[in-house]
Amino acid sequence: MPPSETKTRIDWIASSCRLLQSTAAEFARTRPFTGLTIGTAIHLEPKTAALLTTLQAGGARLVATGNLNSTQPETIAYLSAHDIAVIGEQTTDAAAHGRFLDAILAEKPDLLLDNGGDLFARVAERGYPALRGGTEETTSGRARLAPLRDAIKVPVLVINDSPIKQFAENRHAVGQSLFESYMRFTNRSTNGKRVTVFGYGACGKGVAACFRNAYSVVSVVDVNPVTTLEAHLDGFATPLREQAIRGADVLVTVTGAPDIITAIDLPLLKDGAILINGGHLPHEIAVAAIAADKSVVETMRYPSEGIETFRFSDGRTIHVLGEGHMANLAGPRPLGNSVESMDLGFTLQARCLERVAHGIGPGHCVVPVPADIDAAVAEAYLAINR
Ligand SMILES: NC(=O)c1ccc[n+]([C@@H]2O[C@H](COP(=O)([O-])OP(=O)(O)OC[C@H]3O[C@@H](n4cnc5c(N)ncnc54)[C@H](O)[C@@H]3O)[C@@H](O)[C@H]2O)c1
């Protein structure tokens, strides 16, 4: 019998991140982060573990915490076993999360890897001289940090603003993983279902395409008329908001903006409607206000399934998935976006941190990934996959 070994899912993910593996092998030779501490606040799930061990291979000391709700205990155990200090635990308590972020910054990291702007928003209030700069992963984080440029001062490269991140992750991978999450949470079919997607940005385009490919009848609602025209020309229905809500079996929010579906909309919702959020923050569906609305006469919770069902006085029910948190990182067995998309995005992260560590200049506060890094990462991915 040949030798056999039982491995974990994190091992599977790490071995599937081929770009990060080759980057780690290079970093082990070049050691770009020797003597530096990197503080991170990003979803602690298996693909992030592959990124953090890559940075560690480059000589970094790491102090890591997660984002609200998405921290996975197995990932904490894996990182701890690899000498990566993890602060905090899975929580939906914003105050507790804030304390974890403060503890990261108390270590005075030389570089920060942020996801949603939580760390750099604090830096804007109380920066420190050792900070060289860092990276921000998301659309929501860029929107939050751009007005704070004058206070942040140090270079911050926004991974989301790389075209690679836009098409590889936001468009293709978020669409697939939110679609997968709808099926995973509900075990319901998509065929013939009326699906309304709120937001036709990069993420919304992928979501709309995935449901259409699965035989749903898809409508798009976007506040931007130019984007709505694009959805129309892409062949999606673009009804007015109220009509789109009335007809929908499934409502997906993926805008980055708050209060996309609120308690005011409850009378419009169809009996049995399913609400699912893909935006970064759990504020697109106003779940607390919906739960507290006087028309709700009964709430049924299925904690292990991540489903809440609200029954109204007129007999209708609606279902909210993952308490309105990003569904692809919530609920039972949350897998997040595909390995390949995250391998690309996290290789951009590693290369951008390497660039900031070695000086990119103060004019780079909240700016896109430099074009030469995009080109090098694209070449490397194509070379592996040819
Ligand atoms: N779930 C994930 O894994 C994942 C991954 C990447 C990004 N995100 C998040 O998804 C969200 C969207 O990201 P994106 O890259 O598509 O952003 P984007 O800026 O490209 O698109 C957002 C779209 O929403 C529209 N919009 C804004 N307010 C609206 C409203 N009130 N009603 C309807 N439409 C509205 C905008 O006009 C825009 O077209 C962000 O919060 C981002 O952080 C999630």
The ligand as an SDF file (V2000), in Angstrom:
LIG
                    3D

 44 48  0  0  0  0  0  0  0  0999 V2000
  -19.6150   38.7780   -0.7220 N   0  0  0  0  0  0  0  0  0  0  0  0
  -18.3630   38.9200   -1.1350 C   0  0  0  0  0  0  0  0  0  0  0  0
  -17.5660   37.9850   -1.1230 O   0  0  0  0  0  0  0  0  0  0  0  0
  -17.9230   40.2570   -1.6680 C   0  0  0  0  0  0  0  0  0  0  0  0
  -16.7680   40.3480   -2.4640 C   0  0  0  0  0  0  0  0  0  0  0  0
  -16.4200   41.5860   -3.0000 C   0  0  0  0  0  0  0  0  0  0  0  0
  -17.1830   42.7120   -2.7020 C   0  0  0  0  0  0  0  0  0  0  0  0
  -18.2700   42.5940   -1.8650 N   0  0  0  0  0  0  0  0  0  0  0  0
  -19.1040   43.7390   -1.4860 C   0  0  0  0  0  0  0  0  0  0  0  0
  -20.2340   43.8130   -2.3720 O   0  0  0  0  0  0  0  0  0  0  0  0
  -20.6910   45.1690   -2.4260 C   0  0  0  0  0  0  0  0  0  0  0  0
  -20.7800   45.6080   -3.8840 C   0  0  0  0  0  0  0  0  0  0  0  0
  -19.4990   45.5650   -4.4710 O   0  0  0  0  0  0  0  0  0  0  0  0
  -19.2740   45.9410   -6.0170 P   0  0  0  0  0  0  0  0  0  0  0  0
  -17.8290   45.7200   -6.2820 O   0  0  0  0  0  0  0  0  0  0  0  0
  -20.2790   45.2860   -6.8900 O   0  0  0  0  0  0  0  0  0  0  0  0
  -19.5760   47.5120   -5.9650 O   0  0  0  0  0  0  0  0  0  0  0  0
  -19.8880   48.4870   -7.1710 P   0  0  0  0  0  0  0  0  0  0  0  0
  -19.6160   49.8600   -6.6570 O   0  0  0  0  0  0  0  0  0  0  0  0
  -19.2120   48.0240   -8.4180 O   0  0  0  0  0  0  0  0  0  0  0  0
  -21.4600   48.3180   -7.4300 O   0  0  0  0  0  0  0  0  0  0  0  0
  -22.4590   48.6930   -6.5060 C   0  0  0  0  0  0  0  0  0  0  0  0
  -23.7160   49.0220   -7.3080 C   0  0  0  0  0  0  0  0  0  0  0  0
  -24.7920   49.2290   -6.3960 O   0  0  0  0  0  0  0  0  0  0  0  0
  -25.5390   50.3400   -6.8690 C   0  0  0  0  0  0  0  0  0  0  0  0
  -26.2880   50.9120   -5.7580 N   0  0  0  0  0  0  0  0  0  0  0  0
  -25.8490   51.7430   -4.7710 C   0  0  0  0  0  0  0  0  0  0  0  0
  -26.8570   52.0670   -3.9440 N   0  0  0  0  0  0  0  0  0  0  0  0
  -27.9530   51.4180   -4.4060 C   0  0  0  0  0  0  0  0  0  0  0  0
  -29.3100   51.3550   -3.9850 C   0  0  0  0  0  0  0  0  0  0  0  0
  -29.7330   52.0560   -2.9290 N   0  0  0  0  0  0  0  0  0  0  0  0
  -30.1690   50.5880   -4.6820 N   0  0  0  0  0  0  0  0  0  0  0  0
  -29.7520   49.8990   -5.7840 C   0  0  0  0  0  0  0  0  0  0  0  0
  -28.4790   49.9370   -6.2470 N   0  0  0  0  0  0  0  0  0  0  0  0
  -27.5940   50.6970   -5.5520 C   0  0  0  0  0  0  0  0  0  0  0  0
  -24.5030   51.2750   -7.4580 C   0  0  0  0  0  0  0  0  0  0  0  0
  -25.0990   52.1960   -8.3590 O   0  0  0  0  0  0  0  0  0  0  0  0
  -23.5670   50.2960   -8.1510 C   0  0  0  0  0  0  0  0  0  0  0  0
  -23.9430   50.0470   -9.4860 O   0  0  0  0  0  0  0  0  0  0  0  0
  -19.6930   45.9630   -1.5740 C   0  0  0  0  0  0  0  0  0  0  0  0
  -20.1880   46.0830   -0.2700 O   0  0  0  0  0  0  0  0  0  0  0  0
  -18.4570   45.0820   -1.5790 C   0  0  0  0  0  0  0  0  0  0  0  0
  -17.5890   45.3430   -0.4680 O   0  0  0  0  0  0  0  0  0  0  0  0
  -18.6600   41.3910   -1.3610 C   0  0  0  0  0  0  0  0  0  0  0  0
  1  2  1  0
  2  3  2  0
  2  4  1  0
  4  5  1  0
  4 44  2  0
  5  6  2  0
  6  7  1  0
  7  8  2  0
  8  9  1  0
  8 44  1  0
  9 10  1  0
  9 42  1  0
 10 11  1  0
 11 12  1  0
 11 40  1  0
 12 13  1  0
 13 14  1  0
 14 15  2  0
 14 16  1  0
 14 17  1  0
 17 18  1  0
 18 19  2  0
 18 20  1  0
 18 21  1  0
 21 22  1  0
 22 23  1  0
 23 24  1  0
 23 38  1  0
 24 25  1  0
 25 26  1  0
 25 36  1  0
 26 27  1  0
 26 35  1  0
 27 28  2  0
 28 29  1  0
 29 30  1  0
 29 35  2  0
 30 31  1  0
 30 32  2  0
 32 33  1  0
 33 34  2  0
 34 35  1  0
 36 37  1  0
 36 38  1  0
 38 39  1  0
 40 41  1  0
 40 42  1  0
 42 43  1  0
M  CHG  2   8   1  16  -1
M  END
$$$$
